[in-house]
Amino acid sequence: MEDRKRRLKNKKRMQDKARTWIRGYLSEHPCVDCGNTDHRVLEFDHVDPEKKKFTICRKIKDGVSLKTLAKEVEKCQVRCANCHRIRTKEEKHCYPKSTLARDPEETQKPKVEIFHKRAGLLSD
């Protein structure tokens, strides 16, 4: 039981160190695309997905060492959540179906109304 408590305490200490280090890193590295500096929306975007060993936030929860964390961060660029999503979609050439609506005005209507119209349940 003591060993378990010691391990949990050590893990918590490593998590705190990692979070502090990450916040410091993000405070010095804004989004490379738009310049956003709000650490709450900044993410690590792996430049080469083939070299990605792990997702940084998940390993922080695991209590990974700062050395291991820093090695993974070196493979990344900092992007805000919006720019990260846009870049990922552009790289994969995929776009959500909502942007491919048949009628441009449909994007302004509630989804249920769109469904009913397409199913022929509503008249024009």
C-alpha positions as a Markdown table, in Angstrom:
| # | Residue | x | y | z |
|---|---|---|---|---|
| 1 | Met | 0.0 | 0.0 | 0.0 |
| 2 | Glu | 2.8 | 2.4 | 0.8 |
| 3 | Asp | 4.5 | 1.6 | -2.5 |
| 4 | Arg | 1.3 | 2.5 | -4.3 |
| 5 | Lys | 1.0 | 5.8 | -2.5 |
| 6 | Arg | 4.6 | 6.6 | -3.2 |
| 7 | Arg | 4.1 | 5.9 | -7.0 |
| 8 | Leu | 1.0 | 8.0 | -7.1 |
| 9 | Lys | 2.7 | 10.9 | -5.3 |
| 10 | Asn | 5.7 | 10.6 | -7.7 |
| 11 | Lys | 3.3 | 10.5 | -10.8 |
| 12 | Lys | 1.5 | 13.6 | -9.5 |
| 13 | Arg | 4.8 | 15.4 | -9.1 |
| 14 | Met | 5.9 | 14.6 | -12.6 |
| 15 | Gln | 2.5 | 15.7 | -14.0 |
| 16 | Asp | 2.8 | 19.0 | -12.2 |
| 17 | Lys | 6.4 | 19.5 | -13.5 |
| 18 | Ala | 5.3 | 18.7 | -17.1 |
| 19 | Arg | 2.2 | 21.0 | -17.0 |
| 20 | Thr | 4.4 | 23.8 | -15.7 |
| 21 | Trp | 7.0 | 23.2 | -18.4 |
| 22 | Ile | 4.3 | 23.0 | -21.1 |
| 23 | Arg | 2.6 | 26.2 | -20.0 |
| 24 | Gly | 6.0 | 27.9 | -20.1 |
| 25 | Tyr | 6.7 | 26.5 | -23.6 |
| 26 | Leu | 3.3 | 27.6 | -24.9 |
| 27 | Ser | 3.8 | 31.1 | -23.4 |
| 28 | Glu | 6.8 | 31.5 | -25.7 |
| 29 | His | 5.4 | 29.8 | -28.8 |
| 30 | Pro | 2.2 | 31.3 | -30.2 |
| 31 | Cys | 0.2 | 29.7 | -33.0 |
| 32 | Val | 2.5 | 29.5 | -36.1 |
| 33 | Asp | -0.5 | 30.3 | -38.4 |
| 34 | Cys | -2.5 | 33.1 | -36.7 |
| 35 | Gly | -0.4 | 34.2 | -33.7 |
| 36 | Asn | -2.9 | 33.2 | -31.0 |
| 37 | Thr | -1.2 | 33.2 | -27.6 |
| 38 | Asp | -4.0 | 31.8 | -25.4 |
| 39 | His | -2.5 | 28.7 | -23.9 |
| 40 | Arg | -6.0 | 27.2 | -23.4 |
| 41 | Val | -6.4 | 26.7 | -27.1 |
| 42 | Leu | -2.9 | 26.0 | -28.2 |
| 43 | Glu | -2.0 | 22.4 | -29.3 |
| 44 | Phe | 1.0 | 20.5 | -30.5 |
| 45 | Asp | 0.8 | 19.6 | -34.2 |
| 46 | His | 3.2 | 16.9 | -35.3 |
| 47 | Val | 5.1 | 18.1 | -38.4 |
| 48 | Asp | 5.6 | 14.5 | -39.6 |
| 49 | Pro | 2.8 | 12.2 | -38.4 |
| 50 | Glu | 5.0 | 9.2 | -39.2 |
| 51 | Lys | 7.5 | 10.3 | -36.4 |
| 52 | Lys | 4.8 | 10.8 | -33.8 |
| 53 | Lys | 5.4 | 8.4 | -30.9 |
| 54 | Phe | 2.6 | 9.7 | -28.6 |
| 55 | Thr | 0.0 | 12.4 | -28.0 |
| 56 | Ile | 1.6 | 14.9 | -25.6 |
| 57 | Cys | -1.3 | 15.6 | -23.3 |
| 58 | Arg | -1.9 | 11.9 | -22.8 |
| 59 | Lys | 1.7 | 11.3 | -21.7 |
| 60 | Ile | 1.5 | 14.2 | -19.3 |
| 61 | Lys | -1.3 | 12.3 | -17.6 |
| 62 | Asp | 0.9 | 9.2 | -17.5 |
| 63 | Gly | 3.6 | 11.2 | -15.7 |
| 64 | Val | 6.3 | 10.9 | -18.4 |
| 65 | Ser | 9.7 | 12.5 | -17.9 |
| 66 | Leu | 10.4 | 16.0 | -19.1 |
| 67 | Lys | 13.2 | 14.7 | -21.3 |
| 68 | Thr | 10.8 | 12.3 | -23.1 |
| 69 | Leu | 8.2 | 15.1 | -23.3 |
| 70 | Ala | 10.7 | 17.6 | -24.7 |
| 71 | Lys | 11.8 | 15.1 | -27.4 |
| 72 | Glu | 8.3 | 14.8 | -28.6 |
| 73 | Val | 7.6 | 18.5 | -28.5 |
| 74 | Glu | 10.6 | 19.1 | -30.8 |
| 75 | Lys | 8.7 | 17.2 | -33.5 |
| 76 | Cys | 5.8 | 19.6 | -33.3 |
| 77 | Gln | 4.6 | 23.1 | -34.2 |
| 78 | Val | 2.3 | 25.0 | -32.0 |
| 79 | Arg | -1.1 | 25.7 | -33.5 |
| 80 | Cys | -4.4 | 27.0 | -32.0 |
| 81 | Ala | -7.3 | 24.5 | -32.1 |
| 82 | Asn | -8.9 | 26.2 | -35.1 |
| 83 | Cys | -5.8 | 26.4 | -37.2 |
| 84 | His | -4.9 | 22.8 | -36.2 |
| 85 | Arg | -8.3 | 21.5 | -37.4 |
| 86 | Ile | -8.1 | 23.5 | -40.7 |
| 87 | Arg | -4.6 | 22.2 | -41.5 |
| 88 | Thr | -5.5 | 18.6 | -40.7 |
| 89 | Lys | -8.6 | 18.8 | -42.9 |
| 90 | Glu | -6.6 | 20.3 | -45.7 |
| 91 | Glu | -3.8 | 17.7 | -45.4 |
| 92 | Lys | -6.3 | 14.8 | -45.5 |
| 93 | His | -8.4 | 16.5 | -48.2 |
| 94 | Cys | -11.6 | 15.8 | -46.2 |
| 95 | Tyr | -14.3 | 18.3 | -45.5 |
| 96 | Pro | -17.4 | 17.9 | -43.3 |
| 97 | Lys | -20.6 | 17.1 | -45.1 |
| 98 | Ser | -22.2 | 20.2 | -43.7 |
| 99 | Thr | -20.0 | 22.3 | -46.0 |
| 100 | Leu | -21.2 | 20.3 | -49.0 |
| 101 | Ala | -24.9 | 21.1 | -48.6 |
| 102 | Arg | -26.9 | 20.9 | -51.8 |
| 103 | Asp | -28.6 | 24.2 | -51.2 |
| 104 | Pro | -26.4 | 27.0 | -49.7 |
| 105 | Glu | -29.4 | 28.2 | -47.7 |
| 106 | Glu | -29.7 | 24.8 | -46.0 |
| 107 | Thr | -26.7 | 25.5 | -43.8 |
| 108 | Gln | -28.9 | 28.1 | -42.0 |
| 109 | Lys | -31.8 | 25.8 | -41.4 |
| 110 | Pro | -32.2 | 23.3 | -38.5 |
| 111 | Lys | -30.9 | 19.9 | -39.4 |
| 112 | Val | -34.4 | 18.3 | -38.8 |
| 113 | Glu | -35.9 | 20.6 | -41.4 |
| 114 | Ile | -33.2 | 19.8 | -43.9 |
| 115 | Phe | -33.7 | 16.0 | -43.3 |
| 116 | His | -37.5 | 16.3 | -43.8 |
| 117 | Lys | -37.1 | 18.4 | -47.0 |
| 118 | Arg | -34.6 | 15.9 | -48.5 |
| 119 | Ala | -36.9 | 13.0 | -47.5 |
| 120 | Gly | -39.8 | 14.7 | -49.3 |
| 121 | Leu | -41.7 | 15.3 | -46.0 |
| 122 | Leu | -41.8 | 19.1 | -46.5 |
| 123 | Ser | -43.0 | 21.1 | -49.5 |
| 124 | Asp | -40.9 | 23.9 | -50.9 |
